[in-house]
Amino acid sequence: MKTCKYGTNRVIEPQGVLPQAATKVDNTMTIYNNELLIDVITLNIDSASFTQIKKACNADKEKMEEMILGIVKDRGKMQNPVTGSGGMLIGTIKEIGENFPDKSLKIGDKIATLVSLSLTPLKINKIKDIKLDNDQVDIDGTAILFETGIFAKVPTDFDQKLVLAALDVAGAPAQVDKLVKEGDTVAIIGAAGKSGTLCAYQAMKKATKSGKVIGVVNLEEQIKELKDLNLCDEIVLADATNALEVYEKVLAVNNNEQVDVTINVVNVQNTEMSCILITKDTGMVYFFSMATSFTKAALGAEGVGSDVTMLIGNGYTKNHAELTLNLVRESKEIRELFEKKYT
């Protein structure tokens, strides 16, 4: 069979689509000459997907295990059929195809994949543990990385699970680095989560003291968490699915003005209008959340006469892994939080 650098030769159905859009891929763990074979240690299932699975199974680990195994058996990859999203993994290289382009790799190297599980051929032999509080699933299994699949070698100065947690959301703070400029007012919807804390830290760096970072959270205890992390100039307690509540509370702490940039990193649906309402005309809304609906965002902005620019979160931007790991190195508070939660 002729191989494709994007892995289309592994698509079973429907034919003619890329692996991410496929409903089923070939997860036979015999590699083609342009692929990597990975012994998987841990899956980091993306937050929207993990939350949906957890809710559907009432946080019952046995039921969650059954659902995850069923998805992978049916699709040949870990792509939640409800959210359409995946996650990423960490593992060691077991075999290298002779035409795989990166010649610096060797068998035994530990890597974190930076492409979604929603396109990664995966076979799970056994689920060892499901971490209900941090979206991670320890497995005995293998996976395939295509030649175009991006990855990062796991640095030695971090625990591997901390690396997995940070790199799972690396695209978010890296995009914040590009979007926020000095003096901007920035709102972060979901500021207390994993991606939220990293985004808040990077936003504060870029906006500087002449700007302002407003964190929106939905639990009282998250206010203290953000204060302990020295993040956000203002913190608002509001339900992100209640657009008018968010609008009124954000404007109340921002001199009755909308913000320049809004970053959405929540893991629930129906938060699009909160972001649109609090953002100035010609401002920017960055939807990193996999729970975002393009239809709701586009038609919703039109419906309220908002001229915001909206960016759908691309999980990849140049040097995103390096930037994100450096944020964890720089912030003692974030590093300690991640070590507590993920290691």
KOLSESE-407219 format. One record per atom (N, C-alpha, C, O, CB): y, z, x. Coordinates in steps of 0.001 Angstrom, whole numbers, plus 500000, padded with zeros to 6 digits. Each point is the difference from the previous one (the first is absolute). Glycine has a CB too. Layout:
REM KOLSESE-407219
YZX/...
***
This chain:
REM KOLSESE-407219
498796500000500846/501204500000499154/501249500000500877/500064500711501003/498696500520497165/502229497966501446/501261499975500721/500765501286499726/500162500413498852/499913497068501025/500396503149501208/500739501243499834/501483499721499782/500525498962500404/497795502223501032/502336499769497916/501437499911499719/500664501245500572/499469501103499871/500150497517498011/501528501212502742/500649501162500613/500427501032498969/500180501170500337/500597497358501497/499387501053496910/500379500920498939/498790500585499268/500167500820499097/501942497891500650/496685500882500628/498792500546499395/499588499366498690/499188500575499276/501402501488501822/499949496754498568/499659499381498711/498531499604499920/499458499843498906/502881499328500935/497013500666501310/498572499667499997/499150501148499451/498822499804499702/501568498693502262/500186502683497901/499273501141499429/500282500185498505/499430500888499366/500655500201502878/500773498092497207/500298500115498569/498838499446499185/499570498867500212/502906500941500249/497015500998498603/498916499562499111/500568499485498682/499624498929499524/498816502743501531/502470499105498364/500628499547498753/501359500669499805/500200501155500377/497524498474498611/503206499621500413/499930498554499737/500257499206501275/500719500461500887/500040499930496751/498675498456502453/500199499140501161/501446499520500059/500646499814498968/496942499465500932/502904500526501299/501343499448500185/501093501032500155/501172499646500126/498069498453498580/500391503198501286/501007501045500176/499768500721501325/498933499884500603/501265500401496892/500802500450502946/499866500825501191/499225501276499663/499886500354498827/502281498714502096/497298501627500087/499142501165499727/500649501092499163/499312500671499231/499595498830502890/502400500692498008/500645501062499219/499959499691498502/499808500898499180/501690499600502774/498681498246497700/500017499604498585/498599499811499429/499839499873498786/502353499034501615/496806501075500453/498628499786499538/499491501210499220/500377501138500280/499206497365501689/499564501236497056/499357501096499277/498702500427500671/499467501073499719/501559498093498165/498470499980503009/498797500351500746/500000499285501350/500252498798500080/498478501556497763/500981500406503219/499887499404501329/498625500308500573/499319500933499573/503174499281500796/497122498985500599/498725500175500690/500139501150500996/500740499894500978/498681497637498749/499869503561500021/500069501132500925/498728500130500830/499607501100500390/501913500062498012/497842497693501863/498882499990500946/500547500375501366/500949499376500474/497787498849498199/500686502782501969/500569500527501232/499463499309501256/499755500634501027/500515501532497802/499556496521501057/499746499153501167/501277499216500239/500406499211499148/497068500612500400/503168500381501598/501331499434500188/499972498536500391/499066499524500646/501702502716500004/500282497057498939/500266498658500515/500699500142501351/500401501096500389/499772497923497254/499966499864503063/500493500100501380/501482500356500115/500493500238501103/497784498111499488/502434501689498287/501428500360500046/500278501331499300/501123500245499559/499442497318500496/498416503299499841/500148501269499287/499641501189500891/499360499866501043/500125498951496811/500964502365501677/499594501266500598/499080500725499033/500184499918498786/501967500232502536/496854500564499212/499181500902499199/500400501423500361/500043500360501177/498021497974498703/502228502473499108/500515501349500213/499056501025499385/499604499869498842/502753499250501176/497282501904500761/499323501175499454/501074500879499385/500840500545500716/497262499354501004/501881500244496969/501076500708499305/499777501508500035/498894500492499778/501437497519498736/500751502704501770/499972501462499983/500583500526498691/499391500822499316/500805499226503197/500996499460497156/500714500493498817/500767498874499329/500613499164500663/499580503101500388/499764497727497631/500861499128499201/501202500816499547/499853501140499560/498175497440499664/503150500841500884/501193500611499392/500349499121498800/500659498970500140/500220502022502099/498670499429496588/500233499220498782/501467500165499599/500534501109500010/497039499180499226/503067498601500415/501431500084499722/500260500937498820/499157500173499119/501161497489501773/500869502931499119/500302501103499090/499870499617498528/499448500767499212/502073500120502523/498979497938497886/499915499588498598/498543499869499557/499637500425498903/502560498374501327/496977500612500629/498584499821499683/499264501329499940/499252500261499058/500826497504502028/500138503079499925/499300501284500049/500377500864498801/499146500658499405/500796499218503104/501346500116497143/500461500782498848/499335499523498718/499602500812499165/502589499577501981/497687498290498695/499362499448498800/498527500396499938/499505500400498945/502105497670501091/497694501819501088/498577500365500041/499823501491499721/499121500404499239/500438497742502413/501281502649498968/499929501458499833/500215500404498541/499287500857499475/501543499429502877/500155499093496998/500276500307498596/498873499527499100/499591500713499083/502849499123501380/497058498967499795/498926499446499174/498734500846500071/499221500052499047/501735497676501314/498847502935500782/498800500811500205/500255501492499858/499127500816500294/500043497416501206/502048502129498041/500364501415499841/499777500800501285/499591501161499968/499825498662497609/500866499523503551/499891500633501329/498585500479500320/499818500882500840/502553499814498931/496625498724499561/498599500323500267/499527499127501168/499946498776499884/499630501874497667/500085499986503566/499654499243501210/498781499097499793/499966498878500506/500987502984500856/498058498620497904/498799499185499774/500338498749499213/499507498917500312/499080503142499737/502255498081498930/500398498842499207/500884499055500822/499888498780499875/499968502617498031/501020499164502932/500845499172500856/499160499209501002/500253498823500259/501611502838499481/497126499019500816/499090499326500932/499293498841499309/499890498910500561/499780503243500696/499862498081497545/499318498954499237/500933498822499724/499590498843500095/498940502902498860/502726498552500702/500954498936499707/500327499188501244/500044498771499946/500904502623498220/499282499284502955/500335499299501252/498834499129500451/500191498843500375/501343503040500288/497265498670499299/498818499212500385/499818498802499071/499597498924500442/499317503155500468/501379498107497815/499871498914499032/500991498874500267/499657498822499899/499546502835498429/502022498714502010/501017498981500299/499579499174501208/500059498771499971/501740502712499077/497774499198502017/499619499292501230/498756499145499786/499908498894500531/501092502960500821/498045498651497875/498797499220499702/500346498747499204/499451498926500247/499187503178499776/502271498040499026/500354498892499129/500881498966500704/499817498796499816/500007502760498250/501121498911502730/501004499098500583/499761499661501465/500547499021500507/501046501926497891/497599499850502281/499807499782501431/501163500526500824/500076499744501202/498566498259498253/502256502721499916/501197500558500647/500490501146499131/499593500131498846/501046497630502220/500247503076499496/500548501117499234/501324499573499390/501071500262500548/497788501427500956/501044497646497346/501182499569499263/499895500524498582/499187499529499204/501066498397502227/500583503056498268/499994500608498668/500325498931498955/501069499392500068/499626502856500896/498408497505498068/500261498949499008/501144500327499048/500525499108499334/497090500308500819/502776501856499777/501114500390499123/501337499784500701/500905499384499438/497619502308499427/501602498813502363/501272499889500731/500083498735500846/501092499554500351/499018502925499693/498731496939500285/499961498821500858/500207500296501472/500010499086500824/500809499650497261/499346502542502254/500345500379501372/498796500576500737/498941500225499414/503408500213499847/497837499797502040/498885500428500825/500262501226500841/499658501116499608/499685496566500427/501261502115501118/500204501077500968/499752499464501393/500276498831500270/499044502913498040/500165499085502577/499681499566501369/498896500888500543/499534500911499316/502831498255501069/497216500567500849/498891500768500563/500210500270501476/500830499381500667/497644499617497647/500742501951502167/499924500261501432/498533499953500402/499129500443499253/502988500984500716/497618498034501212/498623499892500454/499937499542501442/501029499829500654/498256499673497018/499498500302502822/499806499531501372/499410498592499986/499229499646499108/500441502730501694/500697496841500183/499531498617500072/498528499970500421/499612500562501025/502728498645499545/496861500121498606/498564499915500244/499611498661500613/499089499919500823/500536501638497270/501081497392501491/499681498652500509/501253499144499945/500813500134499085/496779500057500146/502563498925501754/501182499140500095/499553498539500033/499219499605500866/502076502205500368/499196497397497832/499689498576500006/500605499313501216/501092500358500442/498805499669497060/499400498995503033/500438499374501260/501338499281499869/500692499795500998/496919499941499614/502760499879498166/501282499316499799/501076500904499401/501060499523499597/497667498374500107/501000503413500238/501041500898499509/501156499965500990/499783500156501202/498519501340497620/502924498300500695/501111499692500903/500436501116500947/500453499716501109/500263498773497143/499159502767501337/500471501092500867/498922500342501020/498982500605499664/502470500313498476/498782498690503104/499002500186501056/500121501360500687/499232500299500914/500778497238499431/500951503293499224/500162501322500611/499034501019499417/499817501081500561/502575498389499844/496992500188498472/499107500940499334/498645500079500674/499523499041500607/501658500496497275/498217501629501993/498629500161500491/499202500836499009/500567500754499209/500216499070503191/497923500038497650/499127500749499111/500197501489500244/500030500456501143/498293497653498821/501812502642498947/500244501430500096/501449500395499811/500295501176499785/497791498920501714/502838498932498578/501411500310499752/500179500506498571/499389499488499062/501321498759502614/500130502757498181/500283500535498667/501283499349499483/501033500027500669/497817502191499878/501072497204498268/501158499306499444/500248500419498554/499103500470499300/500452497594502229/501676501751498055/500370500127498593/500385498617499520/500861499356500598/499925503057499670/498592497120498663/500368498687499473/501319500123499244/500248500993499316/497312498313500514/503273499680500304/501314499999499357/500087498932498929/501088499600499584/499925501258502519/497830498688497460/499916499105498840/499266500742498888/499248500940500258/500755496966501215/500217501670497310/499499500738498853/498483499932499861/499372498988500312/502786500563498578/497272501554500632/498587500002499625/499721499034498861/498848499637499760/500993502729500987/501209497214498550/499820499071498882/499596498607500471/499677499144499176/502005502163499536/498331498451502601/499541498708500528/498949500159501093/499544499008500569/502687500045498880/497381502183500849/499107500300501129/498546500117499550/499679500927499257/502210500254501885/497216497919499276/498583500166499668/499500501354500487/500209500380501152/499448497130498980/499680503209498969/499612501387500278/498615500273499438/499652499535498915/502760501183501050/496806500041500787/498711500465499499/499916501500500244/500162500464501128/498732497282499316/500850503011498487/499880501452500114/498536500391499873/499365499747498975/502957500583500073/497147500289502003/498634500508499943/499954501367499319/499068500319499263/500382498404502829/501585502073498179/500037501350499455/501431500514500023/500730499784500967/496905500647499804/502763500251498159/501276500713500001/499720501439500419/499238500711499344/501744497788498826/499644501923502931/499761501346500538/500881501045499331/499553501112499719/499807497859502454/501892500666497574/500915500967499392/501203499264499409/500418498958500504/498841502836501131/501281498765497298/501230499487499390/501043501108500060/499790501090499469/498927497325498988/502393501302502183/501082500983500140/500951499831498802/500811499074499968/499011500912502607/500071500891496476/500759499855498757/501506500100500210/500773499450499215/497283501498499583/502362499743502244/501427500251500184/500708499001500902/501227500029500102/498254502326499547/499770496759501009/500686499092500923/499516498548499972/500299499228500910/500040502743500495/498915497659497550/499621498597499754/499000499436501015/499795498787500048/502441500916498941/497144501154501816/499087499512501036/498543500197499607/499633500992499370/502101499516502342/497434498506498684/498578500017499682/499216499752501280/500081498917500579/500352500269497054/498814501805502809/499155499853501187/498713499288499606/499354500373499022/501622501726502019/498655496881499716/498810499223499642/499137499684501211/500434500114501146/500834498913496957/497520500579501618/499136499289500942/499983498568499486/499454499725498931/499082502346501683/502063497018500146/500077498619499539/500590499085501050/500345500434501099/499880500396496588/499886497908501967/500541498993500912/500978499100499259/499981499905498773/497907500157502597/502965499282499409/500999499110499419/500261498835500944/499687500049501189/501361501878497569/499528497037500677/500325498776500750/501519499848500082/500703500197499008/497134498693500236/502661500761501933/501414499658500155/500099498536500405/499382499575500976/501217502811499673/500191496837498589/500202498590500307/500920499844501214/500663500954500406/499004498464497161/500369499398502999/500801499801501213/501493500177499764/500740500304500936/497511498146499860/502204501363497964/501421500216499683/500283501439499586/501148500358499733/499010497258499569/498811503199500644/500168501386499570/500691500829501070/499552500052501145/498407499736497438/503133500859501035/500720500823500965/499379501387500068/499386500468499041/502727498241500522/498054501940501586/499402501314500227/500798500710501083/500840499396500667/496854499773498653/502036502109500842/500614500773501077/498915500831500675/499150500584499327/503088499498499459/497791499968502528/499107500908500700/500473501429499740/501200500276499996/498285497980501795/499578502630497996/500345501386499686/500493500693501260/499265500081500984/499027499982497155/502956500445501849/500529500672501196/499290501318500252/499485500629499076/502728498294500531/497767501483501636/499246501198500373/500765501298499758/499417501082500064/499427497540501625/502458501279498032/500789501233499818/500016500479498557/500683500975499687/500727498327502225/497848500030497193/499927500407498600/498546500126499570/499129499292500504/503068499577499025/497549502040499534/498717500026499326/499832498689499228/500964499479499439/499092503067500384/498727496926500150/499779498687499397/500338499964498506/500433498967499490/497789500654502207/501583501495497605/500296499999498567/501496500079499733/500478499513498975/497321501569500607/502935499526501333/501453499976499891/500497498572500190/500880499540499273/499273502838501574/499282496928500129/500362498592500246/499718499164498763/500829499183499599/498676501084502856/499334499930496941/499626499239498810/500991500249498869/500430499065499324/497157501052501357/502771501142499120/500935500342498930/501365499368500231/500600499456499073/498177502688500581/501708497926501567/501330499459500304/500020498477499916/500920499421499423/499509502550502053/498573497391499088/499999498533500038/499717499388498636/500330498838499762/498925501278502604/500141500648496742/499767499501498644/501299499614499307/500012499111499149/497958502321500717/503124499231500495/501292499727499356/501034499502501007/501203500094499755/498285501665498537/500049497715502833/500921499631501086/501044498973499582/501106499979500541/497070500509501046/501477498663497453/500957498979499574/501248500572499361/501067499389500066/497031499104499614/501782502688499694/501132500559499260/501148500452500900/501114499502499835/497272501209498433/501399500210502681/501127500397500863/500504498859500868/501179499959500350/497909502341499669/500026496772500330/500437498854500803/500935499086499208/500945499446500562/496906500672500722/501895499721497421/500914499230499158/501306500760499787/501071499394499963/496967499525498896/501879502397501002/501208500812499882/500886499800501230/501224499927499894/497528501769498705/500616498219502554/500742499769501239/500809498711499931/501094499920500559/497142501322500699/501229497752498060/500710498711499884/501033499999498886/500997499284500091/496977499595500784/501811501908498073/500837499916498810/501216500925500015/501046499666499442/496914499712499349/501902501765501839/501065501011499947/500926499849501199/499557499806501132/498920501772497631/502809498515500962/500986499933501092/500900501236499962/500003500751499025/499955496711500908/500786502729501117/500862501168500122/500957500102498807/500632499021499604/499202500818502903/500255501365496934/500907500246498886/499401499760498631/500645500295498993/501145499103502525/496999500077498412/499370499729498703/499621501293499282/499681501016500618/499454496814500286/500914502090497764/499413501033499160/498634499497499553/499876498914499435/502410501931499782/496695499962501044/498613499573499782/499293500982499072/500079501212500200/499868497692502077/499369500584496720/499158500837499131/498544499674500273/499626498833500112/502172501274498103/497386500928501890/498571499809500233/499243500624498835/499993501218499823/500317498784502708/499053499137496679/499226500447498846/498590500332500480/499251499120500424/502133499457497962/498266502712501542/498724500451500553/500162500485501422/499145499749500848/499663498649497680/502299502305501741/500377500338501373/499083501016500672/500007500112501225/502301499397498116/496901501234499884/499177501048500598/498605499525500391/499241500753500611/502037500873498047/498377497144501000/498677499482500360/499932499569501448/500971500119500747/498729499148496915/499139500231502724/499783499580501385/500988498924500424/500690500154501008/496900500414498748/502485498348499487/500941498936500336/501433500445499760/500910499576500712/497355498722498716/501944502563499562/501338500470499686/500635500783501125/501179499809500298/498151500245497354/499901500835502985/500550500796501092/500362499117501193/501042500193500626/497599501772498607/500508497076501077/500292499086501105/501221499142499699/500832499763500877/496741500203499710/502532499570498171/501157499187499609/501287500819500028/501045499515500435/497456499074498138/501414502654500960/501183500853500000/500485500258501426/501200499974500273/498017501095497594/499849499176503022/500367500246501399/500684498773500600/501039500114500650/497029501488499581/501337497220499542/500577498775500563/501327499660499328/500911499497500657/496781499669499867/502427501099498185/501260499732499291/501114500885500528/501134499546500154/497581499785497807/500976501921502314/501016500906500539/500437499562501400/501170500122500363/497858501759498276/500025497613502134/500346499489501332/500957498811499905/500978499919500743/496794500860500116/501939498308498225/500781498766499909/501326500200499269/501014499432500404/496851499296499626/502143502065498909/501229500211499232/500979500885500760/501210499905499797/497491499834498082/500790501113502985/500750500978500795/500759500966499090/499850499971498779/500373498347503085/500586502530498748/500720501018499229/501072499411499101/500482500665499083/499074500925502748/500819497155498432/500995499357499133/499382499480498705/500719499620499076/500577499752502959/497373500612497896/499297499587498791/499409501209499280/500359501143500284/499127496638500775/499622501954498026/499371501076499234/498607499552499569/499795498854499600/502464501983499591/496785500092500899/498642499729499536/499682500970498864/500088501217500159/499189497948502144/500354500270496548/499682500780498802/498506499867499716/499499498895499791/502846500763499262/496962501447500941/498573499981499695/499758500336498540/500583500946499471/498904499697502887/499654498585496989/499616500274498614/498539500435499990/499123499268500458/502560499039498633/498062502895500380/498645500546499941/499715500473498574/500916500152499192/499191500547503255/498612499532497254/499654500399498627/499391501388499896/499610500427498913/500047497195500606/500257503093501614/499463501357499984/500955500940500718/500584499651501026/497064499456498907/502499502081499518/500936500986500554/499672500328501457/500897500111500835/499408500844496868/498391499200502595/499623500391501363/500324498924501033/500113500288501191/498084501106497829/501952497376500519/500324498924500942/501431500114500537/500308499488501077/498072499041497711/502475502135500467/501372500206500464/499980500837501281/500667499662500978/500215500196496642/498353501226502369/499886500859501185/499357499237501154/500416500142501150/499406501889497373/499158497156501171/499337499225501049/500995499110500727/500009499958501230/497867500084497453/502958499248500573/500976499109500619/501042500779500790/500427499559501067/499215498808497082/500767502781501341/500964500825500733/499388500513501293/500663500025501037/500424500640496804/497662499742502102/499320500478501212/499859498893501036/499968500266501201/498794501400497414/501153497090500916/499875498852500900/501357499505500502/500067499061500793/497848500300498000/503151501265500749/501367499576500370/500268498567499573/500630499229500724/499320502339501220/499561498083496866/500170498643499490/500837500014498725/499895500915499184/497900498416501828/503026499655498831/500825499744498814/501243500898499948/499932501212500205/497993498092498585/503201500056500929/501259500727499825/500077500627498611/500599501061499821/500522497374501793/498272500903497411/499931500503498630/498580499794499487/499347499011500335/503117500480499252/497065501448499599/498659499870499425/500108500158498489/500580500967499505/498324499934502613/500535498145497160/500065499971498541/498601500193499425/499050499341500422/502968499133499652/497864502423498973/498727500203499299/500046499209498699/500772500320499096/498912501998501928/499479496641498886/500020499137498819/498686499249499884/499278499825500981/503217499937499195/497207499796498607/498816499180499719/500369498540500236/500819499440499271/498293502242499023/500286497699502720/500371498637500367/499699498980498911/500524498886500037/499066501741502309/499570499737496679/499733499080498889/501067500108498908/499997499220499048/497552500950501448/503355500788499641/501094500185499049/501280499468500647/500691500725500715/498183501322498224/501429496696500806/501084499323500707/501360500663499779/500785500137500938/497923497757498850/501566502509498996/501310500593499720/500156501372500649/501088500352500455/498968498391497394/498870502025502194/500052501302500672/500303499824501481/500854500692500554/497516500245497781/500925498132502302/500229499738501429/501428499515500224/500683500448500922/496878498991499390/502877499647498840/501359499439500107/501056501115499932/500890500072500846/498302497772498092/500702502996500077/501008501051499803/499988501006501147/501060500431500455/498713499289497068/499041500657502947/499921501029501043/500406499464501376/500626500715500783/497554500385497909/501467497648501602/500407499420501288/501509499818500040/500639500340500995/497143498488499208/502791500640498728/501454499814499995/500733501341500060/501098500088500549/498601497794498140/499693503150500748/500642501319500014/500154500564501411/500922500774500256/498126499632497485/500062499219503172/500103500495501381/500634498964500930/500062500197501214/497918501224498383/502489497478499821/500563498926500827/501375499561499484/500310498809499965/497357500424500582/503141501734499058/501374499719499568/500059498968498874/500926499194499917/499838501348502389/498221499508496833/499910499099498852/499921498524500408/500426499111499263/500846502577499420/498172498079502509/499850498627500498/498528499667500188/499179500875500271/503057499269500870/497443498559498708/498654499532500305/499826499873501509/500972500049500754/498920498728497042/498875501062502630/499705499981501437/499939498567500522/499922499041499233/498810503116500535/501307497728501563/499936498683500634/498565499484500095/499738498815499792/502319501759501506/497021500331499017/498597499620500208/499103501007499299/500199501210500115/500353497705502105/498457500576497051/498990500870499389/498627499614500521/499639498824500040/501776501468497887/497831500715502469/498645499803500524/499022500638499021/500094501196499727/500725498782502695/498246499243497046/499019500501499043/498636500119500679/499391498996500368/501889499957497711/498247502287502083/498707500222500646/499089500882499144/499156500722500532/501957499033501700/499054500189496447/499158500803499115/498660499305499761/499825498834500354/502232502119498542/496997499777500498/498666499429499759/499664499909498526/498829499932499628/500453500984502547/501758499082496969/499781499881498562/500782498800499453/500925499499500640/498713503007499177/499974497054499002/500647498848499380/501299500399499290/500292501180499806/497455497752499914/503014500044499904/501188500145499149/501158500747500659/500683500796499356/497783499166498727/501745499777503189/501146500604500702/501039498951500401/500990500316500660/497490501487500188/501287496957498750/500886498913500428/501448500218499549/500928499816500787/497113498635499121/502153501938498837/501362500093499465/500785501166500585/501225499929500089/497944499037497822/500160502091502486/500705501087500680/500684499474501253/501154500325500276/497190501346498829/500933497515501643/500537499453501247/501155499035499739/501014500028500698/496727500227500345/502097498905497963/501010498984499701/501293500641499501/501089499602500412/497085498764499045/501711502619499663/501194500617499421/500839500743501034/501226500020499897/497537500188497965/500596500403503132/500773500816500950/500564499178501157/500694500540500861/497871501400498535/501138496740500631/500420499165501124/501191499124499622/500033499409498921/497613500593501934/503318499924500038/501210499211499770/499675498521499806/498996499505500512/502300502146500848/499555497655497902/499940498539500002/500122499519501442/500828500502500760/500176499359496899/498176499176502710/499887499447501360/499346500990500963/499901499723501195/502137498892498370/497512502543499924/499240500925500830/498556499531500138/499637498932499508/501855502954499766/497691498915501396/498615499618500298/499026501044499453/500173501201500203/500600497586501868/498201500726497230/498882500848499598/498753499519500729/499622498832499909/501417501623497809/498335500455503001/498767499675500729/498822500665499290/499870501224500004/501393498579502206/497883499376497180/498825500495499291/498792499982500935/499310498986500105/501621500184497690/498816501945502880/498814500092500850/498767500364499177/498872499711500400/502578500959501537/498769499965496911/498905500493499177/499112498870499489/500488498981499511/500947502941499834/497252498278500776/499032499036499474/499885500080498484/499301499194499386/499449500955502761/501935500823497243/499994500113498542/501144499209499370/500197500062498786/498750502193501429/501800497010500588/501153499248499503/499566498779499190/499059499299500372/502264501486501604/499367498974496927/499795498799499194/501170499049500235/501149500341499720/497544500964498528/501014497509502263/501053498997500203/500683499668498682/501223499867499945/497513499185502005/500480500816496996/500561499657498690/500981501060499520/501105499680499563/496796499083499890/501689502509500630/500876501083499547/501272500070500829/501082500250499470/496913501017499762/501872498512502069/501173500069500872/500953498839499735/501204500207499847/497416500955501889/500854497631498209/500846498819499839/500672499966498634/501213499814499903/497294498958501664/500711501407497387/500561499948498652/500843501235499690/500967499934499241/497075498694500042/501574502494501315/500764501219499791/501387499918500599/500972500434499382/496910500819500599/502219498190501226/501310499836500638/500870499040499194/501192500234499804/497779500214502450/500416498482497289/500727499034499169/500494500673498713/501117499749499547/497485498359501400/500556502746498476/500318500619498722/501176500953500042/500671500212498990/496972499554500466/502613500817501721/501139500923500106/501156499368500782/500960500682500360/497447501264499537/501493496752500360/501087499301500688/500212500465501421/501134500110500465/499922499593497356/497847500571502873/500096500488501379/499778498861500989/499050499228499875/500150503038499386/501690497644501719/499925498941501006/499414500523501309/500390499558501080/501585499322497858/497090502059500962/499389500542501218/499073498958500627/499436499147499315/500707503201499747/499722497749502244/498989499228500712/498749500855500083/500074501176500353/501672497539500989/497098500700498333/498759500772500001/499024499423501004/499768498792500043/500580501811497555/499082500282503207/499053499604501041/498650500636499702/499891501218499861/501969498560501852/497126499394498192/498644500517499806/499450500420501356/500074499252500975/499546499259496992/499836502685502079/499569500580501271/498891499235500675/498872499950499510/501798502210499606/499656497247502008/499000499379500862/499498501091500935/500788500608500725/500303497064499141/497617502578500124/499453501051500851/500106499709501473/499681500851500830/498798499673497355/501967498277502150/500133499645501421/501415499560500316/500583499200499269/497014500130500793/502942501176500996/501198499468500621/499844500220501491/499299500922500418/502163499534497532/499167498730502845/499774500007501444/500223501396500589/501006500654499726/499693496935500371/498345502843500714/500051501291500711/499964501209499064/500439501087500376/500850497770501406/498188500961496993/500006501117499055/499121501165500428/500339501155499743/500098497201498483/498437501359502425/499112501079500428/500668500848501078/499983501229499936/498017497354499505/502578500759501530/500668500723501089/501163500834499478/500155501162500377/499182497023501211/501480501220497543/501151500725499454/499550501247499245/500575501075500175/500693496766499651/497713502020499339/499563501119499171/499398501126500829/500298501169499755/499296497231498390/499574501273502822/499421501043500852/501079500693500827/499898501195500278/497953497516499822/503170500555500288/501106500614500741/500794500964499123/500514501005500492/499620496950500942/499972501742497255/500660500938499093/499253501329499975/500611501069500017/500225497011498587/497832501840501356/499195501220499977/500156500752501323/500013501231500023/498339497684498388/501764500344502681/500224500648501302/501365500682500050/500139501091500554/498384497196500534/502472501067498334/501370500528500054/500177501246499141/500682500940500407/500126496749500008/498591502328498412/500218501085499048/498879501028500098/498878499761499553/502339498663498916/499099502708502116/499020501081500113/499528500443498622/498822500294499802/502246500455502342/499876499297496892/499675500476498661/499027499058499285/499038500449499378/503209500649500514/498012497588500202/499102499039499344/498631500010500668/498972499936499326/502998498631500045/498020501513501954/498711500022500701/499178501215499573/498802499881499744/502234498916502214/499600502364497966/499276501211499598/499492499888498571/498899500457499692/502508500887501876/499400498042497548/499576499798498611/498782499076499942/499029500291499301/503348500047499914/497677498553501517/498890499042499998/498744500595500607/498894499745499523/502748498401500625/498522502644500900/498829500646500612/499363500967499008/498776500113499935/502260499668502361/499784500906496945/499484500951499008/499275499289498868/498954500457499541/502909501101501024/498694497327498987/499452499306498825/498822499089500326/499081499869499192/503177500229499823/497757499271502158/499073498890500225/498976500221501117/499109499171500187/502693499388499002/498311502545501555/499040500188501091/499097501190499738/499130500306500816/502501498689500773/
***
